Amino acid sequence: MEQILKLLETTIKEEKLIYAVFSNIRKGVDKEFKKLKIKPVLIKNERKWHFEYEYDTKVTHENLSDVEAIDIAYGLCATYFKQAMIYALDADYQILLSKKGIPKILKKAPSRNTFDLSHNRKKNYIIEENVPNPFLHALGVMNEKGQVNKKRYDKFRQLNRYLEIISDCVPHLDTTKKIQVVDFGCGKAYLTFAMYYYLVEMLHLDADIIGLDLKTDVIEYCNDLANKLKYKNLHFVQGDIKSFAGLNHVDMVVSLHACDTATDESLAKAIEWDADVILAVPCCQHELFKKMHNPIMASMEKHGLIKERLSSLITDSIRANVLEIMGYNTQVLEFIDMEHTPKNILIRGYKTGQINESAIKEYKEFKHFWHVQPYIEQAVGKTLQERIK
Ligand SMILES: C[S@@+](CC[C@H](N)C(=O)[O-])C[C@H]1O[C@@H](n2cnc3c(N)ncnc32)[C@H](O)[C@@H]1O
């Protein structure tokens, strides 16, 4: 822990710290806030450290002196968080703490080199505005100077929100070896490019990413762009999720807005590969709409609009439940706020390998209540069917 204290002291006292994010709460700790972000601010011409604590439903702030900032940040590393990213002028530091609290500090070339000390500046995005970025320029989100195209601002925010989610997943991956990632239903691949940029160009991880989609023209376009950008470990393949073969192991499986039961196919592949991390944002679920029924729910089922939303929620609850049954610690999060897309449920699974018996019971009762036979059972196959017998 000495090394961490030293790192905090030098970056804070010597004013090298540009931005820091602490995340991933340790097991067995009483959870309060889930993330801490630190940045320097100027208040009445005095430099302070702005601490932003992110809770489930609120955010709080405080501005601290050097000594207070070091003290609190160090205390949280020692007892509360498992991971921190420190972006300093000289380097990016990633702090990882093992289950036993043993620290590891990875040092990479600096990815940021500018300060913004204004107190109420706009949201601190992982990919910053006004910093030229070749892939966002190529995708038409930014111009060559790094200014975000006004009409594409939603996309810019969505990409950054997505990268925050990816940054939370990193400690769940074994970054000591090459990480294999697959993005199913990648489409035009804004998010695939963003993920590559973050993992490989910003964090300098050894990662290989494959984007898969049904559309040949889109795949050609994405491969051309990856070549132009010299993203040598990013490849796009045309094909159907269900029949995708050729990889024995994948560490992280992503599917964002893959249509209808394509999400189930993607979850099934991830389970088959024993992926450490699964991210799925489902889209246009039609599967259960016609099958679900329970007379007690008549007030909801009789209105098409309500029934449609209900059937989506049932489908996603079932998917999350299946991941728990298959040994994943599963959360359902908001992907991006409602005003930007109604398809905003993100199902996230971190592999624990532990079979959750209460999840099996819940699953059976839920299925029975709705009188449904979800497609995911067929997609995952025997391993799931045997567990829920
Ligand atoms: C709505 S787009 C989402 C694109 C991208 N993931 C995003 O979030 O911007 C859905 C994509 O999934 C692809 N897709 C749907 N079903 C698929 C399947 N079974 N196998 C591969 N791709 C599929 C479609 O071709 C389409 O490009």
The ligand as a Gaussian input file, in Angstrom:
#p B3LYP/6-31G(d) Opt

LIG

0 1
 C      -29.859000      -2.002000     -34.019000
 S      -28.374000      -2.540000     -34.704000
 C      -27.243000      -2.207000     -33.412000
 C      -25.852000      -1.918000     -33.860000
 C      -24.834000      -1.635000     -32.745000
 N      -24.598000      -2.751000     -31.883000
 C      -25.239000      -0.444000     -31.915000
 O      -25.659000      -0.586000     -30.771000
 O      -25.121000       0.665000     -32.445000
 C      -28.558000      -4.285000     -34.632000
 C      -27.556000      -5.044000     -35.483000
 O      -27.619000      -6.411000     -35.129000
 C      -27.445000      -7.173000     -36.309000
 N      -28.009000      -8.510000     -36.075000
 C      -29.285000      -8.828000     -35.776000
 N      -29.430000     -10.149000     -35.647000
 C      -28.208000     -10.690000     -35.847000
 C      -27.692000     -12.018000     -35.847000
 N      -28.475000     -13.045000     -35.578000
 N      -26.384000     -12.216000     -36.095000
 C      -25.556000     -11.155000     -36.350000
 N      -25.978000      -9.866000     -36.364000
 C      -27.282000      -9.646000     -36.102000
 C      -28.184000      -6.371000     -37.379000
 O      -27.734000      -6.678000     -38.676000
 C      -27.881000      -4.945000     -36.964000
 O      -26.768000      -4.419000     -37.639000

